[in-house]
């Protein structure tokens, strides 16, 4: 398996997980079971879901679309995300999806930060209170473009990519955890090693950004993974919902994604189905979980028709972008040697 296959597994994995979680986002776990039973594949947005109602099976959400925006900004910035460019493109993205009639708009932290920025706040201050999972949901391209070592450089890259909207200790720790797990997978690690890398990155990242009160992301990742390891998935999913949590909060959704990855370390498709069954912020949790497992297992571990569905339904061709991100990774590796 080549590094390119693993990188494609991460980015297409994000999109596949996102699309699996699209119809169940915002619903309770009980409602998901009522509507779908045991999920077996892509489903259209059900009438009961006011966010995804009417969307076709296989449609991605803001998770994938904003990750593409970050990837493009990384490539244009030669490995650095220009905060002003990212802010402008996120605002343009919201105008576009609103025009399409979608209710799946910018998250609360991103919306508040961009409003602050438009009002004259500095880049450092605009994301002062951004503690939800927007930075983590769109950070996978940073993990593809940045080698796992040295760890402090990867953490800084994750922080830099989200700073304009999520400049807090909690949000940066969550983003760094996902980026490090993806990067380790792209580098050849299995899921256990990738999850460990993510936990270590969250530990390093806890001193980055403005302090906000909340549970420690690194410790919650370790606890969530230990909570589910070796468990029956149905019982484990109940605990992920009721104990770990599936809300927009970084300290809930990121550990939940790591727990799902631990439940399905060799099968990214199954990881996406399990995450979609959670309800809550299931599209984001599934996107992060499948990006991690996909990075470790490669694109070939996803069903070929699953990748085809997200490509065709969303007019999504990620190969050229992944190649450009990997070129940045090679350049960063050379610079560090």
NORFEN-V360405 format. One record per backbone hydrogen bond with DSSP energy under -1.0 kcal/mol. NH is the residue of the N-H (numbers start at 0). CO is the residue of the C=O. E is the energy in kcal/mol with one decimal. If there is no record, write none. Layout:
# NORFEN-V360405
NH:CO:E  NH:CO:E
This chain:
# NORFEN-V360405
5:1:-1.7  6:2:-2.4  7:3:-2.7  8:4:-1.9  9:5:-1.8  10:6:-2.3  11:7:-2.7  12:8:-1.2  13:9:-2.1  14:10:-1.8  15:11:-2.9  16:12:-2.9  17:13:-2.5  18:14:-2.5  19:15:-2.3  20:16:-2.2  21:17:-1.0  24:20:-1.2  25:279:-3.6  26:23:-1.9  31:27:-2.3  32:28:-2.2  33:29:-2.2  34:30:-2.6  35:31:-2.8  36:32:-1.9  44:54:-2.6  48:45:-1.8  52:48:-1.6  53:44:-1.7  54:51:-2.2  58:55:-1.8  64:60:-1.9  65:61:-2.8  66:62:-1.5  67:63:-2.2  68:64:-1.5  69:65:-2.3  70:66:-2.5  71:67:-2.6  72:68:-2.2  73:69:-2.6  74:70:-2.3  75:71:-2.5  76:72:-2.2  77:74:-1.4  78:73:-3.1  85:81:-2.6  86:82:-2.6  87:83:-2.3  88:84:-2.3  89:85:-2.3  90:86:-2.1  91:87:-2.1  92:88:-2.4  93:89:-2.2  94:90:-2.1  95:91:-2.0  96:92:-2.6  97:93:-2.4  98:94:-1.9  99:95:-1.3  100:97:-1.5  101:96:-2.3  104:102:-1.7  110:106:-2.8  111:107:-2.2  112:108:-2.4  113:109:-2.6  114:110:-2.0  115:111:-2.3  116:112:-2.5  117:113:-2.2  118:114:-1.2  119:116:-1.6  120:115:-2.4  125:121:-2.4  127:124:-1.8  129:126:-1.6  130:128:-1.2  132:247:-1.5  136:132:-2.4  137:133:-1.1  141:138:-1.5  142:138:-1.3  143:139:-1.8  144:140:-2.3  145:141:-1.4  153:149:-1.5  154:150:-2.6  155:151:-2.1  156:152:-2.2  157:153:-2.3  158:154:-2.5  159:155:-2.6  160:156:-2.0  162:158:-1.2  164:161:-1.4  165:161:-3.2  166:126:-1.4  168:209:-2.5  171:167:-2.5  172:168:-1.9  173:169:-2.1  174:170:-2.4  175:171:-2.9  176:172:-2.0  177:173:-1.9  178:174:-2.7  179:175:-2.6  180:176:-2.2  181:177:-2.5  182:178:-2.7  183:179:-2.6  184:180:-2.0  185:181:-2.7  186:182:-1.7  187:184:-1.5  188:183:-2.6  193:189:-2.4  194:190:-2.9  195:191:-2.0  196:192:-2.2  197:193:-2.3  198:194:-2.2  199:195:-2.4  200:196:-2.2  201:197:-2.1  202:198:-1.7  203:199:-2.1  204:200:-2.5  207:204:-2.3  209:166:-2.6  219:215:-1.9  220:216:-2.2  221:217:-2.2  222:218:-2.2  223:219:-2.7  224:220:-2.5  225:221:-2.0  226:222:-2.2  227:223:-1.3  228:224:-1.7  230:227:-2.4  235:231:-2.7  236:232:-2.9  237:233:-1.4  238:234:-1.6  239:235:-2.5  240:236:-2.4  241:237:-2.8  242:238:-2.8  243:238:-1.6  244:239:-2.9  249:130:-1.3  251:248:-1.6  252:248:-2.7  253:249:-1.9  255:251:-2.1  256:252:-2.2  257:253:-2.2  258:254:-2.4  259:255:-2.2  260:256:-2.2  261:257:-2.1  262:258:-1.5  263:259:-1.2  270:266:-2.0  271:267:-2.0  272:268:-2.1  273:269:-2.7  274:270:-2.4  275:271:-2.5  276:272:-1.6  277:274:-1.6  279:26:-3.0  280:245:-3.3  281:279:-1.6  284:280:-2.3  285:281:-2.5  286:282:-2.0  287:283:-2.4  288:284:-2.5  289:285:-2.7  290:286:-1.8  291:287:-1.9  292:288:-2.5  293:289:-2.8  294:290:-1.9  295:291:-1.6  296:292:-2.4  297:293:-2.6  298:4:-1.8  300:297:-1.7  301:298:-1.7  306:302:-1.6  307:303:-1.9  308:304:-2.2  309:305:-2.0  310:306:-2.0  311:307:-2.7  312:308:-2.8  313:309:-1.3  315:310:-2.1  321:317:-2.7  322:318:-2.4  323:319:-1.7  324:320:-2.2  325:321:-2.6  326:322:-1.6  327:323:-1.5  328:324:-1.8  329:325:-2.4  330:326:-2.2  331:327:-2.5  332:328:-2.4  333:329:-2.2  334:330:-2.1  335:331:-1.5
